[in-house]
Amino acid sequence: MPPWLSTKILYAITIAGFIWKFLFSTLLGIFITFVTAYMALDYFSTIKPLTTSELLNWTIALPAEYKIAVSSSLLTITGFLIAFHTATANWKQQMKAQAKFNIASEIEEFFSESGTLLTDANIFITSIITAINEIQKKGATQDTIFKVQYIMGGLPKFIKTQDRLSALTISSHRIASKHFAFLMGEWGASKSLQLAIESFNSTTDKMWVFVPYIDPNTPNLLQEFVASVNVAECLEFNTAYENNQSYISGVIGGLRGQLLSPIVGFNFTALVTLLGNRKINKEAFSVLHKKRS
């Protein structure tokens, strides 16, 4: 089946399913369906439905005992439907709130770990850039030798950080696909998660800076270090981190707020806090605007 046809069929089935669910799974939809079916009897059968005025006159003409029986039956049915609908709605809201909390927690845990690792990697790579700049300016000094030796000591941890970030890059697609169906029902939620993941992946794409291990006691330690490290790659990662990390934090913070706002609520204290953080919010919006422009 051609992709364009599969796409059209998917959207047609989705829209048809949405209409079907509204007409036969909601009180308003069921009411509209039965009223429409009743009014359409004249077109599909020999039965002529009563108009609104005729139905009202027929009801008035009923004996008192019939009116009491019909009224009590309607009240019983209506009360049952309202009670059932209320209980079902409360249960759904509770389950939805729990699902939102779980999703927000999982997303926060993922991006908290990934953000910490990216920051560690950025600190390490920035130290490399700083060391090379100082070596080129000052040459071999105790300070530059110490910095390179310190970098060699932190290299195993940096490699582990790269490996973990690589694994998280794969996991990011699992999180996106796992929660897509639920987040699709929240305005802009799935798009926000997608943008955050894309920014995260674009940063990790630049983290593969090659830093070979050099014995700290090597006589030509500084020369070998400068010759073996590609500073351009370090700067590319540094730029990617600066462009994306604040943006990711802002987008994920907004997404968590959107998911948790029905649970936490918004009160006077929150309003005062929000108004007091105007400068921080302005900076956050500046980062978002800069990234999307």
LOBAZA-248335 format. One line per 10 residues: number of its first residue (from 1); their letters; for each residue x, y, z of N, C-alpha, C. Coordinates in Angstrom, 1 decimal, decimal comma. Example, Ala and Ser with C-alpha at 12.3 -4.5 7.8 and 13.67 -1.06 7.14 Angstrom:
BEGIN
1> as> 13,2 -5,7 7,8 12,3 -4,5 7,8 13,2 -3,3 7,8 ~ 12,8 -2,2 7,1 13,7 -1,1 7,1 12,9 0,0 7,9 .
END
This chain:
BEGIN
1> mppwlstkil> 0,9 -1,2 0,0 0,0 0,0 0,0 0,9 1,3 0,0 ~ 0,6 2,2 -0,9 1,5 3,4 -1,0 1,4 4,2 0,3 ~ 2,5 4,9 0,7 2,5 5,7 2,0 1,4 6,7 2,0 ~ 1,1 7,4 0,9 0,1 8,5 0,9 -1,3 7,9 1,2 ~ -1,5 6,7 0,6 -2,8 6,0 0,9 -2,9 5,6 2,3 ~ -1,8 5,0 2,9 -1,8 4,6 4,3 -2,1 5,8 5,2 ~ -1,5 6,9 4,9 -1,7 8,1 5,7 -3,1 8,5 5,7 ~ -3,7 8,6 4,5 -5,1 9,0 4,4 -6,1 8,0 5,1 ~ -5,8 6,7 5,0 -6,6 5,8 5,7 -6,5 5,9 7,2 ~ -5,3 6,1 7,7 -5,0 6,3 9,1 -5,8 7,5 9,7 .
11> yaitiagfiw> -5,8 8,7 9,0 -6,5 9,8 9,4 -8,0 9,7 9,3 ~ -8,5 9,0 8,3 -9,9 8,7 8,1 -10,4 7,8 9,2 ~ -9,7 6,8 9,6 -10,1 5,9 10,7 -10,1 6,6 12,0 ~ -9,0 7,5 12,2 -8,9 8,2 13,5 -10,1 9,2 13,6 ~ -10,4 9,9 12,6 -11,5 10,9 12,7 -12,9 10,1 12,8 ~ -13,1 9,0 12,1 -14,3 8,3 12,2 -14,4 7,7 13,6 ~ -13,3 7,2 14,2 -13,3 6,7 15,5 -13,6 7,7 16,6 ~ -13,1 8,9 16,4 -13,4 10,0 17,3 -14,9 10,4 17,3 ~ -15,5 10,5 16,1 -16,9 10,8 15,9 -17,8 9,7 16,6 ~ -17,4 8,4 16,3 -18,1 7,3 16,9 -18,1 7,3 18,4 .
21> kflfstllgi> -16,9 7,6 18,9 -16,8 7,6 20,4 -17,6 8,7 21,0 ~ -17,7 9,9 20,3 -18,5 11,0 20,8 -20,0 10,7 20,8 ~ -20,4 10,1 19,7 -21,9 9,8 19,5 -22,4 8,7 20,4 ~ -21,5 7,7 20,7 -22,0 6,5 21,5 -21,4 6,3 22,8 ~ -20,4 7,2 23,2 -19,8 7,0 24,5 -19,9 8,2 25,4 ~ -20,6 9,3 25,0 -20,8 10,4 25,8 -22,3 10,7 26,0 ~ -22,7 11,3 27,1 -24,2 11,6 27,3 -24,7 12,5 26,2 ~ -24,0 13,6 25,9 -24,4 14,5 24,9 -24,5 13,8 23,5 ~ -23,5 13,0 23,2 -23,5 12,3 21,9 -24,6 11,4 21,8 ~ -24,9 10,6 22,8 -26,0 9,7 22,8 -27,3 10,4 22,7 .
31> fitfvtayma> -27,5 11,5 23,4 -28,7 12,3 23,3 -28,9 12,8 21,8 ~ -27,8 13,4 21,2 -27,9 13,9 19,9 -28,2 12,7 18,9 ~ -27,6 11,6 19,1 -27,9 10,4 18,2 -29,3 10,0 18,3 ~ -29,9 9,8 19,5 -31,3 9,4 19,6 -32,3 10,4 19,1 ~ -32,0 11,7 19,4 -32,9 12,7 18,8 -32,9 12,8 17,3 ~ -31,7 12,6 16,7 -31,5 12,6 15,3 -32,2 11,4 14,7 ~ -32,0 10,2 15,3 -32,7 9,0 14,8 -34,2 9,1 14,9 ~ -34,7 9,7 16,0 -36,2 9,9 16,2 -36,7 10,8 15,1 ~ -36,0 11,9 14,9 -36,5 12,9 13,9 -36,4 12,3 12,5 ~ -35,5 11,3 12,3 -35,3 10,8 10,9 -36,3 9,6 10,6 .
41> ldyfstikpl> -37,1 9,2 11,6 -38,0 8,1 11,3 -39,0 8,4 10,2 ~ -39,3 9,6 10,0 -40,3 10,0 8,9 -39,7 9,7 7,5 ~ -38,3 9,7 7,4 -37,7 9,5 6,1 -37,3 8,0 5,9 ~ -37,2 7,2 6,9 -36,8 5,8 6,8 -37,8 4,8 7,1 ~ -39,0 5,3 7,5 -40,1 4,3 7,9 -41,4 5,0 7,7 ~ -42,5 4,2 8,0 -43,8 4,8 7,8 -44,3 5,4 9,1 ~ -43,5 5,4 10,1 -43,8 6,0 11,4 -43,5 7,5 11,3 ~ -44,5 8,3 11,7 -44,4 9,8 11,7 -44,1 10,2 13,1 ~ -42,9 10,8 13,4 -42,6 11,2 14,7 -43,3 12,4 15,1 ~ -43,6 12,5 16,4 -44,3 13,7 16,9 -43,4 14,9 17,0 .
51> ttsellnwti> -43,9 16,1 16,7 -43,2 17,3 16,8 -43,1 17,6 18,3 ~ -42,3 18,7 18,6 -42,1 19,1 20,0 -43,4 19,5 20,6 ~ -44,2 20,3 19,9 -45,5 20,7 20,5 -46,5 19,5 20,6 ~ -46,5 18,6 19,6 -47,3 17,5 19,7 -46,9 16,6 20,9 ~ -45,7 16,4 21,1 -45,2 15,6 22,2 -45,5 16,2 23,5 ~ -45,5 17,5 23,6 -45,8 18,2 24,8 -47,3 18,1 25,1 ~ -48,1 18,3 24,1 -49,6 18,1 24,2 -49,9 16,7 24,6 ~ -49,3 15,7 24,1 -49,5 14,3 24,4 -49,2 14,0 25,9 ~ -48,1 14,6 26,3 -47,7 14,5 27,7 -48,7 15,1 28,7 ~ -49,2 16,3 28,3 -50,2 16,9 29,2 -51,4 16,2 29,2 .
61> alpaeykiav> -51,8 15,5 28,1 -53,1 14,8 28,1 -53,0 13,4 28,8 ~ -51,9 13,0 29,2 -51,8 11,7 29,9 -52,5 11,8 31,3 ~ -53,0 10,6 31,8 -53,6 10,6 33,1 -52,5 10,9 34,2 ~ -53,0 11,3 35,3 -52,0 11,7 36,4 -51,1 10,6 36,8 ~ -51,7 9,3 36,9 -50,9 8,2 37,3 -49,8 7,9 36,3 ~ -50,1 8,1 35,0 -49,1 7,9 34,0 -48,0 8,9 34,1 ~ -48,4 10,2 34,3 -47,4 11,2 34,5 -46,4 10,9 35,6 ~ -47,0 10,5 36,8 -46,2 10,1 37,9 -45,2 9,0 37,6 ~ -45,7 8,0 36,9 -44,9 6,8 36,6 -43,8 7,2 35,6 ~ -44,1 8,0 34,6 -43,1 8,4 33,6 -42,1 9,3 34,3 .
71> ssslltitgf> -42,6 10,3 35,1 -41,6 11,2 35,8 -40,7 10,5 36,8 ~ -41,2 9,5 37,5 -40,4 8,8 38,5 -39,4 7,9 37,7 ~ -39,8 7,4 36,6 -38,9 6,6 35,8 -37,7 7,4 35,2 ~ -38,1 8,6 34,7 -37,1 9,5 34,1 -36,2 10,0 35,2 ~ -36,7 10,3 36,4 -35,8 10,7 37,4 -34,8 9,7 37,9 ~ -35,4 8,4 37,9 -34,5 7,3 38,3 -33,4 7,1 37,3 ~ -33,8 7,1 36,0 -32,8 6,8 34,9 -31,8 8,0 34,9 ~ -32,3 9,2 35,0 -31,4 10,4 34,9 -30,5 10,4 36,1 ~ -31,0 10,1 37,3 -30,1 10,0 38,5 -29,0 8,9 38,3 ~ -29,4 7,8 37,8 -28,4 6,7 37,6 -27,4 7,1 36,6 .
81> liafhtatan> -27,8 7,8 35,5 -26,8 8,2 34,5 -25,9 9,3 35,0 ~ -26,4 10,2 35,8 -25,6 11,2 36,4 -24,6 10,7 37,3 ~ -25,1 9,7 38,2 -24,2 9,1 39,2 -23,1 8,3 38,5 ~ -23,5 7,5 37,5 -22,5 6,7 36,7 -21,5 7,6 36,0 ~ -22,0 8,6 35,4 -21,1 9,5 34,6 -20,2 10,2 35,6 ~ -20,7 10,7 36,7 -19,8 11,4 37,7 -18,7 10,4 38,3 ~ -19,1 9,2 38,6 -18,2 8,3 39,2 -17,1 7,9 38,1 ~ -17,6 7,7 36,9 -16,6 7,4 35,8 -15,7 8,5 35,5 ~ -16,2 9,7 35,5 -15,4 10,9 35,2 -14,4 11,1 36,3 ~ -14,8 10,9 37,6 -13,8 11,1 38,7 -12,7 10,0 38,6 .
91> wkqqmkaqak> -13,1 8,8 38,3 -12,1 7,7 38,2 -11,1 8,0 37,0 ~ -11,7 8,5 35,9 -10,8 8,8 34,8 -9,8 10,0 35,1 ~ -10,4 11,0 35,8 -9,5 12,1 36,2 -8,4 11,7 37,1 ~ -8,8 10,8 38,1 -7,8 10,3 39,0 -6,7 9,5 38,3 ~ -7,1 8,7 37,4 -6,1 7,9 36,6 -5,3 8,8 35,7 ~ -5,9 9,8 35,1 -5,2 10,7 34,2 -4,2 11,5 35,0 ~ -4,6 12,0 36,2 -3,7 12,7 37,0 -2,5 11,9 37,5 ~ -2,7 10,6 37,8 -1,6 9,7 38,2 -0,7 9,5 37,0 ~ -1,3 9,3 35,8 -0,5 9,1 34,6 0,4 10,3 34,3 ~ -0,2 11,5 34,5 0,5 12,8 34,2 1,7 12,9 35,2 .
101> fniaseieef> 1,5 12,5 36,4 2,5 12,6 37,5 3,7 11,6 37,1 ~ 3,3 10,4 36,7 4,3 9,4 36,4 5,1 9,8 35,2 ~ 4,5 10,4 34,2 5,1 10,8 32,9 6,1 12,0 33,2 ~ 5,5 12,9 34,0 6,4 14,1 34,3 7,6 13,7 35,1 ~ 7,4 12,7 36,0 8,6 12,3 36,9 9,6 11,5 36,0 ~ 9,1 10,7 35,1 10,1 10,0 34,2 10,8 10,9 33,3 ~ 10,1 11,9 32,7 10,8 12,9 31,9 11,8 13,7 32,6 ~ 11,4 14,1 33,8 12,3 14,9 34,7 13,5 14,1 35,1 ~ 13,4 12,8 35,4 14,5 12,0 35,8 15,5 11,8 34,6 ~ 14,9 11,6 33,4 15,7 11,5 32,2 16,6 12,7 31,9 .
111> fsesgtlltd> 15,9 13,9 31,8 16,6 15,1 31,5 17,4 15,6 32,6 ~ 17,1 15,3 33,8 18,0 15,6 34,9 19,3 14,9 34,8 ~ 19,3 13,6 34,6 20,5 12,9 34,4 21,3 13,3 33,2 ~ 20,6 13,4 32,0 21,3 13,8 30,8 21,9 15,2 30,9 ~ 21,1 16,1 31,6 21,7 17,5 31,8 22,9 17,5 32,6 ~ 22,9 16,7 33,7 24,1 16,6 34,6 25,3 16,1 33,8 ~ 25,1 15,0 33,0 26,2 14,4 32,2 26,7 15,4 31,2 ~ 25,8 16,1 30,5 26,2 17,1 29,5 27,0 18,2 30,1 ~ 26,6 18,6 31,3 27,4 19,6 32,0 28,8 19,1 32,4 ~ 28,8 17,9 32,9 30,1 17,3 33,2 31,0 17,2 32,0 .
121> anifitsiit> 30,4 16,8 30,8 31,2 16,7 29,6 31,7 18,1 29,2 ~ 30,8 19,1 29,3 31,1 20,5 28,9 32,3 21,0 29,8 ~ 32,2 20,7 31,1 33,3 21,2 32,0 34,6 20,6 31,6 ~ 34,6 19,3 31,3 35,8 18,6 30,9 36,4 19,1 29,6 ~ 35,5 19,3 28,6 36,0 19,8 27,3 36,4 21,3 27,4 ~ 35,7 22,0 28,2 36,1 23,4 28,4 37,5 23,5 29,0 ~ 37,8 22,6 29,9 39,1 22,5 30,6 40,2 22,2 29,5 ~ 39,8 21,4 28,5 40,8 21,1 27,4 41,1 22,3 26,6 ~ 40,0 23,0 26,3 40,2 24,3 25,5 41,1 25,3 26,3 ~ 40,8 25,4 27,5 41,5 26,4 28,4 43,0 25,9 28,5 .
131> aineiqkkga> 43,3 24,6 28,6 44,6 24,1 28,8 45,4 24,4 27,5 ~ 44,8 24,1 26,3 45,5 24,3 25,1 45,8 25,8 24,8 ~ 44,8 26,6 25,1 45,1 28,1 25,0 46,2 28,5 25,8 ~ 46,3 28,1 27,1 47,4 28,5 28,0 48,7 27,9 27,5 ~ 48,7 26,7 27,0 50,0 26,1 26,5 50,5 26,9 25,4 ~ 49,6 27,3 24,5 50,0 28,1 23,3 50,5 29,5 23,7 ~ 50,0 30,0 24,8 50,4 31,3 25,2 51,6 31,3 26,1 ~ 51,6 30,4 27,1 52,7 30,4 28,1 53,7 29,3 28,0 ~ 53,4 28,3 27,2 54,3 27,2 27,0 54,3 26,2 28,2 ~ 55,4 25,5 28,5 55,4 24,5 29,5 55,7 25,2 30,9 .
141> tqdtifkvqy> 54,7 25,2 31,7 54,8 25,8 33,0 54,2 24,7 34,0 ~ 54,4 24,9 35,3 53,9 24,0 36,2 52,3 23,9 36,2 ~ 51,8 25,1 35,9 50,3 25,2 35,8 49,8 24,4 34,6 ~ 50,4 24,6 33,5 49,9 23,9 32,3 50,1 22,4 32,4 ~ 51,3 22,0 32,9 51,5 20,6 33,1 50,5 20,0 34,0 ~ 50,2 20,7 35,1 49,2 20,2 36,1 47,9 20,0 35,4 ~ 47,5 21,0 34,6 46,2 21,0 34,0 46,1 19,8 33,0 ~ 47,1 19,5 32,3 47,0 18,4 31,3 47,0 17,1 32,1 ~ 47,8 17,0 33,1 47,8 15,8 34,0 46,5 15,5 34,6 ~ 45,8 16,6 35,0 44,5 16,5 35,6 43,5 16,1 34,5 .
151> imgglpkfik> 43,6 16,5 33,3 42,8 16,1 32,2 42,9 14,6 32,0 ~ 44,2 14,1 32,0 44,4 12,7 31,8 43,8 11,9 32,9 ~ 43,8 12,4 34,1 43,2 11,7 35,2 41,7 11,6 35,1 ~ 41,1 12,7 34,5 39,6 12,7 34,3 39,2 12,0 33,1 ~ 40,1 11,6 32,2 39,7 11,0 30,9 38,8 9,8 31,0 ~ 39,1 8,8 31,9 38,3 7,6 32,1 36,8 8,0 32,4 ~ 36,6 9,0 33,3 35,3 9,4 33,7 34,6 10,0 32,5 ~ 35,3 10,8 31,7 34,8 11,4 30,5 34,3 10,4 29,5 ~ 35,1 9,3 29,3 34,7 8,2 28,4 33,4 7,5 28,9 ~ 33,3 7,3 30,2 32,1 6,7 30,8 30,9 7,7 30,5 .
161> tqdrlsalti> 31,1 9,0 30,7 30,1 9,9 30,4 29,6 9,9 29,0 ~ 30,5 9,8 28,1 30,2 9,6 26,6 29,3 8,4 26,4 ~ 29,7 7,3 27,0 29,0 6,0 26,8 27,6 6,1 27,4 ~ 27,5 6,7 28,6 26,2 6,9 29,2 25,3 7,8 28,4 ~ 25,8 8,9 27,9 25,0 9,8 27,0 24,6 9,1 25,7 ~ 25,5 8,2 25,2 25,1 7,5 24,0 23,9 6,6 24,3 ~ 23,9 5,9 25,5 22,8 5,1 25,8 21,5 5,9 26,0 ~ 21,7 7,1 26,6 20,5 7,9 26,9 19,9 8,5 25,5 ~ 20,8 8,6 24,6 20,3 9,1 23,2 19,4 8,0 22,7 ~ 19,7 6,8 22,8 18,8 5,7 22,4 17,5 5,7 23,2 .
171> sshriaskhf> 17,7 5,8 24,5 16,5 5,8 25,4 15,6 7,0 25,1 ~ 16,1 8,1 24,6 15,2 9,2 24,4 14,1 8,9 23,4 ~ 14,5 8,1 22,4 13,5 7,7 21,4 12,4 6,8 22,0 ~ 12,8 6,0 23,0 11,9 5,1 23,6 10,9 5,9 24,5 ~ 11,4 6,9 25,2 10,5 7,8 26,0 9,5 8,5 25,1 ~ 10,0 9,0 23,9 9,1 9,7 23,0 8,0 8,9 22,5 ~ 8,4 7,6 22,1 7,3 6,7 21,5 6,4 6,2 22,6 ~ 7,0 6,0 23,8 6,2 5,4 25,0 5,1 6,4 25,4 ~ 5,3 7,7 25,4 4,4 8,6 25,9 3,7 9,4 24,9 ~ 3,9 9,1 23,6 3,4 9,9 22,5 1,9 9,9 22,5 .
181> aflmgewgas> 1,3 8,8 22,7 -0,2 8,7 22,6 -0,9 9,5 23,7 ~ -0,3 9,5 24,9 -0,9 10,3 26,0 -0,6 11,8 25,8 ~ 0,6 12,1 25,5 1,0 13,6 25,3 0,3 14,2 24,1 ~ -0,1 13,4 23,2 -0,8 13,9 22,0 -2,2 14,6 22,4 ~ -2,7 14,1 23,5 -4,0 14,7 24,0 -3,8 16,0 24,8 ~ -2,5 16,4 25,0 -2,2 17,7 25,7 -1,7 18,7 24,7 ~ -2,2 19,9 24,7 -1,8 20,8 23,7 -0,3 21,1 23,7 ~ 0,4 20,8 22,6 1,8 21,1 22,5 2,7 20,3 23,3 ~ 2,2 19,3 24,1 3,1 18,5 25,0 4,0 17,6 24,2 ~ 3,5 16,9 23,2 4,3 16,0 22,4 5,3 16,7 21,6 .
191> kslqlaiesf> 5,0 17,9 21,1 5,9 18,8 20,4 7,0 19,2 21,3 ~ 6,7 19,6 22,5 7,7 20,1 23,4 8,7 19,0 23,7 ~ 8,2 17,8 24,0 9,1 16,7 24,2 10,0 16,4 23,0 ~ 9,4 16,4 21,9 10,2 16,2 20,6 11,3 17,2 20,4 ~ 11,0 18,5 20,7 12,0 19,5 20,5 13,1 19,4 21,5 ~ 12,8 19,0 22,8 13,8 18,8 23,8 14,7 17,6 23,4 ~ 14,1 16,6 22,9 14,9 15,4 22,5 15,8 15,7 21,3 ~ 15,3 16,5 20,4 16,1 16,8 19,2 17,3 17,7 19,6 ~ 17,0 18,6 20,6 18,1 19,5 21,0 19,2 18,7 21,8 ~ 18,7 17,7 22,6 19,6 16,8 23,3 20,4 16,0 22,4 .
201> nsttdkmwvf> 19,8 15,4 21,4 20,5 14,6 20,4 21,5 15,4 19,6 ~ 21,1 16,6 19,2 22,1 17,5 18,5 23,3 17,9 19,3 ~ 23,1 17,9 20,6 24,3 18,1 21,5 25,2 16,9 21,6 ~ 24,5 15,8 21,8 25,3 14,5 22,0 26,1 14,2 20,7 ~ 25,5 14,6 19,5 26,2 14,3 18,3 27,6 15,0 18,2 ~ 27,8 16,0 19,0 29,1 16,8 19,0 30,0 16,4 20,2 ~ 29,6 15,4 20,9 30,4 15,1 22,1 31,5 14,1 21,9 ~ 31,6 13,6 20,6 32,7 12,6 20,4 34,0 13,3 20,1 ~ 34,5 14,0 21,1 35,8 14,6 21,0 36,9 13,6 21,3 ~ 37,8 13,4 20,4 38,9 12,4 20,7 40,0 12,9 21,5 .
211> vpyidpntpn> 40,1 12,3 22,7 41,2 12,7 23,6 42,0 11,5 24,0 ~ 43,1 11,2 23,4 43,9 10,0 23,7 44,6 10,1 25,0 ~ 44,7 9,0 25,6 45,4 9,0 26,9 46,9 9,0 26,7 ~ 47,5 10,0 27,4 49,0 10,1 27,3 49,5 10,0 28,8 ~ 50,6 9,2 28,9 51,2 9,0 30,2 51,6 10,4 30,8 ~ 51,1 10,7 32,0 51,5 12,0 32,6 53,0 12,2 32,7 ~ 53,8 11,2 32,7 55,2 11,3 32,9 56,0 11,4 31,6 ~ 55,2 11,4 30,5 55,9 11,5 29,2 56,6 12,9 29,1 ~ 57,9 12,9 28,6 58,6 14,1 28,5 57,9 15,2 27,6 ~ 57,4 14,7 26,5 56,7 15,7 25,6 55,2 15,7 25,8 .
221> llqefvasvn> 54,8 15,7 27,0 53,4 15,6 27,4 52,5 16,7 26,7 ~ 53,0 17,9 26,9 52,2 19,1 26,4 52,2 19,1 24,8 ~ 53,3 18,8 24,2 53,3 18,8 22,7 52,4 17,7 22,2 ~ 52,5 16,5 22,7 51,6 15,4 22,3 50,1 15,7 22,5 ~ 49,9 16,3 23,7 48,5 16,7 24,0 47,9 17,7 23,0 ~ 48,6 18,7 22,7 48,2 19,8 21,8 48,0 19,2 20,4 ~ 48,9 18,3 20,0 48,9 17,8 18,6 47,8 16,8 18,4 ~ 47,4 16,1 19,5 46,4 15,0 19,3 44,9 15,5 19,5 ~ 44,7 16,6 20,1 43,3 17,1 20,4 42,9 18,1 19,3 ~ 41,7 17,8 18,8 41,1 18,7 17,8 40,3 19,8 18,5 .
231> vaeclefnta> 40,9 21,0 18,5 40,2 22,1 19,3 38,9 22,5 18,6 ~ 38,8 22,3 17,3 37,6 22,7 16,6 36,4 21,8 17,0 ~ 36,7 20,5 17,3 35,6 19,6 17,8 35,2 20,0 19,2 ~ 36,1 20,4 20,0 35,8 20,9 21,3 34,9 22,1 21,3 ~ 35,3 23,0 20,4 34,5 24,3 20,3 33,1 24,0 19,8 ~ 33,0 23,0 18,9 31,6 22,7 18,4 30,7 22,1 19,5 ~ 31,3 21,3 20,3 30,5 20,7 21,4 30,1 21,9 22,4 ~ 31,1 22,7 22,7 30,9 23,8 23,6 29,7 24,7 23,1 ~ 29,7 25,0 21,8 28,7 25,8 21,2 27,3 25,1 21,3 ~ 27,3 23,8 20,9 26,1 23,1 21,0 25,5 23,0 22,4 .
241> yennqsyisg> 26,4 22,8 23,3 25,9 22,8 24,7 25,3 24,1 25,1 ~ 26,0 25,2 24,8 25,5 26,5 25,2 24,2 26,9 24,5 ~ 24,0 26,4 23,3 22,8 26,7 22,5 21,6 25,9 22,9 ~ 21,9 24,7 23,4 20,8 23,8 23,6 20,4 23,5 25,1 ~ 21,4 23,6 26,0 21,1 23,1 27,4 20,0 24,0 28,1 ~ 20,2 25,3 28,0 19,2 26,2 28,6 17,8 26,0 27,9 ~ 17,8 25,8 26,6 16,6 25,6 25,9 15,9 24,4 26,4 ~ 16,7 23,3 26,5 16,1 22,0 27,0 15,5 22,2 28,4 ~ 16,2 22,9 29,2 15,7 23,1 30,6 14,4 23,9 30,6 ~ 14,3 24,9 29,7 13,1 25,7 29,6 11,9 24,9 29,1 .
251> vigglrgqll> 12,1 24,2 28,0 11,1 23,4 27,4 10,6 22,3 28,4 ~ 11,5 21,6 29,0 11,1 20,5 29,9 10,4 21,1 31,1 ~ 10,9 22,2 31,6 10,2 22,9 32,7 8,8 23,2 32,4 ~ 8,6 23,8 31,2 7,2 24,1 30,8 6,3 22,9 30,6 ~ 6,9 21,8 30,1 6,2 20,6 29,9 5,7 20,0 31,2 ~ 6,6 20,0 32,2 6,3 19,5 33,5 5,2 20,3 34,2 ~ 5,4 21,6 34,0 4,3 22,5 34,6 3,0 22,3 34,0 ~ 3,0 22,0 32,7 1,7 21,7 32,0 1,1 20,4 32,5 ~ 1,9 19,4 32,7 1,4 18,1 33,2 1,0 18,2 34,6 ~ 1,7 18,9 35,5 1,4 18,9 36,9 0,5 20,0 37,4 .
261> spivgfnfta> 0,2 21,0 36,5 -0,7 22,1 36,9 -2,1 21,7 37,4 ~ -2,7 20,7 36,7 -4,0 20,2 37,2 -3,9 19,6 38,6 ~ -2,8 19,0 38,9 -2,6 18,4 40,2 -2,2 19,4 41,3 ~ -1,2 20,2 41,0 -0,7 21,2 42,0 -1,6 22,4 42,1 ~ -2,2 22,8 41,0 -3,0 24,0 41,0 -2,2 25,3 41,0 ~ -3,0 26,4 41,0 -2,3 27,7 40,9 -3,0 28,6 42,0 ~ -2,3 29,1 43,0 -2,9 29,9 44,0 -2,2 31,2 44,1 ~ -2,6 32,0 45,1 -2,1 33,4 45,3 -0,5 33,4 45,5 ~ -0,1 32,4 46,3 1,4 32,3 46,5 2,1 32,1 45,2 ~ 1,6 31,2 44,4 2,2 30,9 43,1 2,2 32,2 42,2 .
271> lvtllgnrki> 1,1 32,9 42,3 1,1 34,2 41,5 2,1 35,2 41,9 ~ 2,3 35,4 43,2 3,3 36,3 43,8 4,7 35,8 43,4 ~ 4,9 34,5 43,5 6,3 34,0 43,1 6,5 34,2 41,6 ~ 5,5 34,0 40,8 5,7 34,2 39,3 6,0 35,7 39,0 ~ 5,2 36,6 39,7 5,5 38,0 39,4 6,8 38,4 39,9 ~ 7,3 37,8 41,0 8,6 38,1 41,5 9,8 37,6 40,7 ~ 9,5 36,7 39,8 10,6 36,1 38,9 10,5 36,6 37,5 ~ 10,1 37,9 37,3 10,0 38,5 36,0 11,3 38,4 35,2 ~ 12,4 38,7 35,9 13,7 38,8 35,2 14,0 37,4 34,7 ~ 13,9 36,4 35,6 14,2 35,0 35,2 13,3 34,5 34,0 .
281> nkeafsvlhk> 12,0 34,8 34,1 11,1 34,4 33,1 11,4 35,1 31,7 ~ 11,8 36,4 31,8 12,2 37,1 30,6 13,4 36,4 29,9 ~ 14,4 36,1 30,7 15,6 35,4 30,2 15,2 34,0 29,6 ~ 14,3 33,3 30,3 13,9 32,0 29,7 13,2 32,2 28,4 ~ 12,3 33,2 28,3 11,6 33,4 27,0 12,6 33,9 25,9 ~ 13,6 34,6 26,3 14,6 35,0 25,4 15,4 33,8 24,8 ~ 15,7 32,9 25,6 16,4 31,6 25,2 15,5 30,9 24,2 ~ 14,2 30,7 24,6 13,3 30,0 23,7 13,1 30,7 22,4 ~ 13,0 32,0 22,4 12,8 32,8 21,2 14,0 32,7 20,3 ~ 15,2 32,8 20,9 16,4 32,7 20,2 16,6 31,3 19,5 .
291> krs> 16,2 30,3 20,2 16,4 28,9 19,6 15,4 28,7 18,5 ~ 14,2 29,2 18,6 13,2 28,9 17,6 13,2 29,9 16,4 ~ 13,9 31,0 16,5 14,0 32,0 15,5 15,0 31,7 14,4 .
END
